[in-house]
């Protein structure tokens, strides 16, 4: 029997896109999954929509926060409740392609990996592909210090082998998270084929580039406690890759 995959989905006011997100999970060719949706105090119709899906499929589970805490804490609530050997993430406005889980789980088993990811398409609010972000096929923890090679919506890790890892409630929390995973894995391989679609919206936190640069510098200096010269070295590479992604 295939191993259970826990899919963690933080939710806040996503009534427009959450049906598409859930449908992309329901259409997976790999069917042994649980989708844990954590509502972060939405005030639209998102919860009503999800409750209807929960009635139809008991693999979809809704957890509700008592106050708005942001995506990092919402994801941690989901990770805490996850029962799967594998943990994956899918935000409430993004999409997975049908063979995403099947291909990645098989790839992890064949190559004895504790973590993997894939390339992904970037779509606009209407679902039109505007870019494709191609992942590096082989990368190490040191490579991750230069840029985040793991798109959060494509990353999967084996929590049975390396333990459950939780997110820091700071800027670039997904990057710090995958740094922690990669620190345990040391190196990994990725699937170059795009297996998911990231929806780029104007309201996305990651859209604020100057704030993101500040977060990145703080990660090197305050979280990783690198000295100034090493921080400057990795910050140079981070800026280089950030510009390269957008050209």
URNORDA-V293852 format. One record per run of one state. SS is the DSSP state (~ for helix, > for strand, _ for the rest). FROM is the first residue (numbers start at 0). TO is the last residue. If there is no record, write none. Layout:
BEGIN
ss:SS from:FROM to:TO
ss:SS from:FROM to:TO
END
This chain:
BEGIN
ss:_ from:0 to:3
ss:> from:4 to:10
ss:_ from:11 to:16
ss:~ from:17 to:25
ss:_ from:26 to:31
ss:> from:32 to:38
ss:_ from:39 to:44
ss:~ from:45 to:55
ss:_ from:56 to:58
ss:> from:59 to:63
ss:_ from:64 to:69
ss:~ from:70 to:80
ss:_ from:81 to:84
ss:> from:85 to:88
ss:_ from:89 to:93
ss:> from:94 to:95
ss:_ from:96 to:98
ss:~ from:99 to:110
ss:_ from:111 to:113
ss:> from:114 to:115
ss:_ from:116 to:116
ss:> from:117 to:122
ss:_ from:123 to:127
ss:> from:128 to:132
ss:_ from:133 to:136
ss:> from:137 to:139
ss:~ from:140 to:145
ss:_ from:146 to:154
ss:> from:155 to:157
ss:~ from:158 to:161
ss:_ from:162 to:171
ss:~ from:172 to:184
ss:_ from:185 to:185
ss:> from:186 to:188
ss:_ from:189 to:189
ss:> from:190 to:198
ss:_ from:199 to:203
ss:~ from:204 to:206
ss:_ from:207 to:207
ss:~ from:208 to:222
ss:_ from:223 to:226
ss:~ from:227 to:244
ss:_ from:245 to:246
END
